Amino acid sequence: MQQRTLGRTGRDVSVIGLGTWQLGADWGDVSEADALAVLDAATGAGVTFLDTADVYGDGRSEQLIGRYRAAHPELPLTVATKMGRRESQDPANFTLAKFREWTDRSRRNLGVDTLDLVQLHCPPTSVFSNAAVYDALDTLVEEGAIANYGVSVETCAEALEAIARPGTASVQIILNAFRLKPLDEVLPAAREAGVGIIARVPLASGLLSGRYSETTTFAPDDHRSYNRHGEAFDVGETFSGVDYEDGVRAAREFAALAPQGVTPAQAALAWVIAQPGVTTVIPGARSPEQARANAAAAAVELGDGFADSVRALYDRYFRTTTHPRW
């Protein structure tokens, strides 16, 4: 699989990574054996970048990855975790003392002395412009607790604020065929600054897989049920914030654009990694088959005009409602 340098970390990572929220069992039961099978399938297909967070399963995702990594020291893995959602979202909580507490817990969960990459996990907007926050993160690097730091953001404005800071190694942002705004300013700014871009929610919470209809239902403990209108966290994280019915209709049109022999999900992932400035994309996977299919998207070639068709689809369905918000 193709590797790209993840911004200021200097580390090469696979263009298709693995998001591991689902391994924490926050979307329904996932056994340890099933989680490890997904990790096996992903790494066997060339994935070298794993994204997790301290709140995924209250640390279960980190612990599983830590055990897997310890059992496979030969694999050139980069593990990115996130911190900041274990406390109330008060900007006053984003201090060096709290950062030490949170990263120490992640280090124990992952079984490492130094975390490869720690990302602020979509904190309050004011945190991104607080110089003391970046000073605290620099201190953690100096102390050896973390090798690099980045941010996970909700909005393009937050991303641009973080990119302007010299220590920011990477920015994680929602980017998919239904969320094009990062293409306008964020990706060019990141390229200019040498900051890596980690694209999350690449399938718009599964919409772009083409498997859902207007009557599809989701389990009560699935965020696609309980956060449909932003009840638990930013609504932009669920179906990329688009109206569900509009998303289903647009997804049908998107599926028709996929080249022969390519699934809609693979086309969606291939489109993301084709965007200049993207380092890696982090789809989740709940089965080994899904992990391998996602990884195979790295070899997909999209035909001439595909990008123009995606933009036209976005303009018709989402530009007026989604573009101004994030």
C-alpha positions as CSV (number, residue, x, y, z in Angstrom):
1,M,0.0,0.0,0.0
2,Q,1.1,3.5,-0.7
3,Q,2.7,5.4,2.2
4,R,2.7,9.1,2.8
5,T,4.5,11.2,5.4
6,L,2.2,12.3,8.1
7,G,3.0,16.0,8.3
8,R,5.5,17.1,10.9
9,T,5.7,13.7,12.5
10,G,8.1,12.6,9.8
11,R,6.4,9.1,9.9
12,D,5.3,7.3,6.8
13,V,1.7,5.9,7.2
14,S,-0.6,4.0,4.9
15,V,-3.0,6.1,2.8
16,I,-5.8,3.9,4.1
17,G,-5.8,3.7,7.9
18,L,-8.2,2.2,10.4
19,G,-10.5,4.1,12.6
20,T,-11.2,2.1,15.8
21,W,-14.1,3.7,17.5
22,Q,-16.2,0.6,16.8
23,L,-13.6,-1.6,18.5
24,G,-14.5,0.1,21.8
25,A,-17.9,-1.5,21.5
26,D,-19.6,1.9,21.4
27,W,-21.7,0.9,18.4
28,G,-22.9,-2.4,19.8
29,D,-21.1,-5.5,21.1
30,V,-17.7,-6.3,19.6
31,S,-15.8,-9.3,21.1
32,E,-12.1,-9.1,21.7
33,A,-11.6,-11.9,19.1
34,D,-13.6,-10.0,16.5
35,A,-11.7,-6.8,17.2
36,L,-8.3,-8.5,16.9
37,A,-9.5,-10.2,13.7
38,V,-10.2,-6.8,12.2
39,L,-6.8,-5.5,13.2
40,D,-5.2,-8.6,11.7
41,A,-7.1,-8.1,8.4
42,A,-6.3,-4.5,8.2
43,T,-2.5,-4.8,8.9
44,G,-2.4,-7.9,6.6
45,A,-3.7,-5.7,3.8
46,G,-1.0,-3.0,4.4
47,V,-2.6,-0.7,6.9
48,T,0.0,0.9,9.1
49,F,-2.0,3.7,10.7
50,L,-4.5,3.2,13.5
51,D,-6.6,5.9,15.0
52,T,-8.1,5.6,18.5
53,A,-9.1,7.7,21.5
54,D,-9.1,7.4,25.3
55,V,-13.0,7.5,25.3
56,Y,-13.6,4.7,22.8
57,G,-15.1,2.1,25.1
58,D,-13.6,4.0,28.0
59,G,-10.1,2.9,26.9
60,R,-11.0,-0.5,25.6
61,S,-10.0,0.4,22.0
62,E,-6.6,1.6,23.2
63,Q,-6.1,-1.5,25.3
64,L,-6.9,-3.9,22.4
65,I,-4.5,-2.0,20.1
66,G,-1.8,-2.0,22.8
67,R,-2.1,-5.8,23.2
68,Y,-2.1,-6.3,19.4
69,R,0.9,-4.1,18.9
70,A,2.8,-5.9,21.7
71,A,2.1,-9.2,20.0
72,H,3.3,-8.0,16.6
73,P,6.4,-5.9,17.2
74,E,7.5,-6.5,13.6
75,L,4.6,-4.4,12.2
76,P,5.6,-0.7,11.4
77,L,2.5,0.7,13.1
78,T,1.8,4.3,14.0
79,V,-1.0,4.7,16.6
80,A,-2.7,8.0,17.0
81,T,-4.9,8.5,20.0
82,K,-7.0,11.5,21.2
83,M,-7.6,13.2,24.5
84,G,-10.0,15.7,26.0
85,R,-13.4,14.2,26.0
86,R,-13.2,12.5,29.4
87,E,-13.9,15.8,31.2
88,S,-16.6,18.4,30.8
89,Q,-15.9,20.5,27.8
90,D,-14.7,23.5,29.8
91,P,-11.7,25.3,28.2
92,A,-10.3,25.6,31.7
93,N,-9.7,21.8,31.8
94,F,-7.2,22.0,29.0
95,T,-4.1,22.4,31.1
96,L,-0.7,20.7,31.4
97,A,-1.8,18.9,34.5
98,K,-4.8,17.4,32.8
99,F,-2.8,16.6,29.7
100,R,-0.3,14.6,31.8
101,E,-3.2,12.8,33.5
102,W,-4.9,11.9,30.2
103,T,-1.7,10.9,28.4
104,D,-0.4,8.8,31.3
105,R,-3.7,6.8,31.1
106,S,-3.3,6.3,27.4
107,R,0.3,5.3,27.7
108,R,-0.8,2.6,30.2
109,N,-3.6,1.5,28.0
110,L,-1.4,1.3,24.9
111,G,1.6,-0.2,26.8
112,V,4.1,2.4,25.6
113,D,6.4,5.0,27.2
114,T,5.9,7.5,24.4
115,L,2.7,8.0,22.4
116,D,3.2,8.3,18.7
117,L,0.6,11.0,18.2
118,V,-1.9,12.6,20.5
119,Q,-4.7,14.7,19.2
120,L,-6.9,17.1,21.0
121,H,-10.3,15.5,20.6
122,C,-12.6,18.2,19.2
123,P,-12.3,20.6,22.2
124,P,-14.2,23.8,22.6
125,T,-13.3,26.3,19.9
126,S,-11.5,28.7,22.2
127,V,-8.9,26.0,23.0
128,F,-7.5,26.2,19.5
129,S,-6.4,29.8,20.0
130,N,-5.0,29.4,23.5
131,A,-1.2,29.7,23.3
132,A,-0.9,28.0,26.7
133,V,-2.4,24.8,25.3
134,Y,0.3,24.5,22.7
135,D,3.0,25.3,25.3
136,A,1.6,22.4,27.4
137,L,1.7,20.1,24.4
138,D,5.3,21.2,23.6
139,T,6.2,20.3,27.2
140,L,4.8,16.8,26.8
141,V,7.0,16.4,23.8
142,E,10.0,17.6,25.6
143,E,9.3,15.3,28.5
144,G,9.0,12.3,26.2
145,A,5.4,11.4,27.0
146,I,4.4,12.1,23.4
147,A,6.3,12.2,20.2
148,N,4.0,14.5,18.3
149,Y,0.7,16.2,18.7
150,G,-2.2,17.2,16.5
151,V,-5.8,18.2,16.7
152,S,-9.2,16.8,15.7
153,V,-11.6,19.5,14.7
154,E,-15.2,20.1,13.8
155,T,-14.8,23.2,11.7
156,C,-12.5,24.5,9.0
157,A,-11.8,27.6,11.1
158,E,-10.5,25.5,14.0
159,A,-8.3,23.6,11.5
160,L,-6.8,26.8,10.2
161,E,-6.1,28.1,13.7
162,A,-4.2,24.9,14.6
163,I,-2.3,24.7,11.3
164,A,-0.8,28.1,12.1
165,R,0.9,26.8,15.2
166,P,4.4,25.5,14.6
167,G,4.1,22.4,16.7
168,T,1.0,21.0,15.2
169,A,1.9,17.9,13.3
170,S,-1.5,16.9,12.0
171,V,-5.2,17.9,11.7
172,Q,-8.0,15.4,11.7
173,I,-11.1,16.6,9.9
174,I,-14.3,15.3,8.3
175,L,-13.8,15.0,4.6
176,N,-16.0,13.1,2.2
177,A,-18.0,13.5,-1.0
178,F,-20.8,15.1,1.1
179,R,-18.4,17.5,3.0
180,L,-16.2,19.4,0.5
181,K,-15.5,22.6,2.4
182,P,-12.0,21.5,3.6
183,L,-10.9,21.5,0.0
184,D,-11.3,25.3,-0.2
185,E,-8.7,26.5,2.4
186,V,-7.7,23.8,4.9
187,L,-6.0,21.3,2.6
188,P,-4.0,24.1,0.8
189,A,-3.0,25.6,4.1
190,A,-1.9,22.2,5.5
191,R,0.2,21.5,2.4
192,E,1.9,24.9,2.6
193,A,2.7,24.4,6.4
194,G,3.7,20.7,6.1
195,V,0.9,19.6,8.3
196,G,-0.6,16.1,7.8
197,I,-4.3,15.7,7.1
198,I,-6.2,12.7,8.6
199,A,-9.6,12.4,6.9
200,R,-12.3,11.0,9.1
201,V,-16.0,10.0,8.5
202,P,-15.1,9.3,4.9
203,L,-18.3,7.3,4.3
204,A,-20.6,9.9,6.0
205,S,-21.4,7.3,8.7
206,G,-22.1,4.7,6.1
207,L,-24.3,6.7,3.7
208,L,-21.7,6.6,1.0
209,S,-21.6,2.8,1.1
210,G,-25.0,2.9,-0.7
211,R,-26.4,0.2,1.7
212,Y,-29.0,2.4,3.4
213,S,-32.5,3.3,2.4
214,E,-35.1,5.7,3.8
215,T,-36.5,2.9,6.0
216,T,-33.1,1.7,7.4
217,T,-33.1,1.7,11.2
218,F,-30.1,1.6,13.6
219,A,-29.7,0.2,17.1
220,P,-30.5,2.5,20.0
221,D,-26.9,2.5,21.1
222,D,-25.6,3.5,17.6
223,H,-24.9,7.2,17.2
224,R,-26.8,7.1,14.0
225,S,-29.9,6.8,16.2
226,Y,-29.1,8.7,19.3
227,N,-27.1,11.6,17.7
228,R,-29.2,12.1,14.6
229,H,-29.9,15.7,15.6
230,G,-26.8,16.4,17.7
231,E,-28.2,15.2,21.0
232,A,-24.9,13.8,22.3
233,F,-22.1,15.6,20.3
234,D,-21.7,17.7,17.1
235,V,-24.3,16.6,14.6
236,G,-21.7,16.9,11.9
237,E,-20.2,13.7,13.2
238,T,-23.3,11.7,12.3
239,F,-24.1,11.4,8.5
240,S,-21.7,14.4,8.1
241,G,-24.6,16.5,9.4
242,V,-26.6,16.1,6.2
243,D,-30.3,15.4,6.2
244,Y,-30.7,11.6,6.2
245,E,-33.2,11.3,3.4
246,D,-31.3,13.7,1.2
247,G,-28.2,11.7,2.0
248,V,-29.8,8.5,0.9
249,R,-30.9,10.0,-2.4
250,A,-27.5,11.5,-3.0
251,A,-25.8,8.2,-2.1
252,R,-27.8,6.4,-4.8
253,E,-26.5,8.9,-7.4
254,F,-22.9,8.6,-6.0
255,A,-23.1,4.8,-6.2
256,A,-23.9,5.1,-9.9
257,L,-20.6,7.0,-10.4
258,A,-18.4,4.1,-9.1
259,P,-16.3,2.4,-11.8
260,Q,-17.3,-1.2,-12.7
261,G,-16.1,-3.7,-10.1
262,V,-15.6,-1.0,-7.5
263,T,-18.0,-0.7,-4.5
264,P,-19.4,2.7,-3.6
265,A,-17.5,2.7,-0.4
266,Q,-14.2,2.0,-2.2
267,A,-15.0,4.8,-4.6
268,A,-15.6,7.2,-1.7
269,L,-12.3,6.3,0.0
270,A,-10.4,6.5,-3.3
271,W,-11.9,10.0,-3.9
272,V,-10.7,11.1,-0.4
273,I,-7.1,10.0,-0.8
274,A,-6.9,11.5,-4.3
275,Q,-7.4,15.0,-2.8
276,P,-4.0,16.9,-2.7
277,G,-2.9,17.3,0.9
278,V,-4.6,14.3,2.4
279,T,-2.2,12.0,4.2
280,T,-4.5,9.1,5.2
281,V,-8.2,8.3,5.6
282,I,-9.5,6.3,8.5
283,P,-12.7,4.3,7.8
284,G,-13.9,2.0,10.5
285,A,-14.4,-1.7,10.0
286,R,-16.6,-4.2,11.9
287,S,-15.4,-7.3,10.1
288,P,-12.2,-8.6,8.5
289,E,-13.9,-8.5,5.1
290,Q,-14.8,-4.9,5.5
291,A,-11.2,-4.0,6.6
292,R,-9.8,-5.7,3.5
293,A,-12.3,-4.1,1.2
294,N,-11.4,-0.7,2.6
295,A,-7.7,-1.3,2.2
296,A,-8.3,-2.4,-1.4
297,A,-9.6,1.2,-2.2
298,A,-6.0,2.3,-2.2
299,A,-5.5,0.7,-5.6
300,V,-8.7,2.1,-7.1
301,E,-8.4,4.4,-10.1
302,L,-11.3,6.8,-10.6
303,G,-12.2,7.7,-14.1
304,D,-12.0,11.1,-15.8
305,G,-14.7,13.4,-14.6
306,F,-15.4,11.6,-11.4
307,A,-14.3,14.6,-9.3
308,D,-16.4,16.9,-11.3
309,S,-19.4,14.6,-10.8
310,V,-18.8,14.6,-7.0
311,R,-18.8,18.4,-6.9
312,A,-21.9,18.6,-9.0
313,L,-23.7,16.2,-6.7
314,Y,-22.5,18.2,-3.6
315,D,-23.7,21.5,-5.2
316,R,-27.2,20.1,-5.9
317,Y,-27.7,18.4,-2.5
318,F,-25.6,20.0,0.2
319,R,-23.7,23.2,-0.6
320,T,-26.3,25.6,0.6
321,T,-27.1,23.6,3.8
322,T,-23.8,22.0,4.8
323,H,-21.0,24.2,3.4
324,P,-21.7,27.3,5.7
325,R,-21.8,25.2,8.9
326,W,-18.5,23.5,9.3
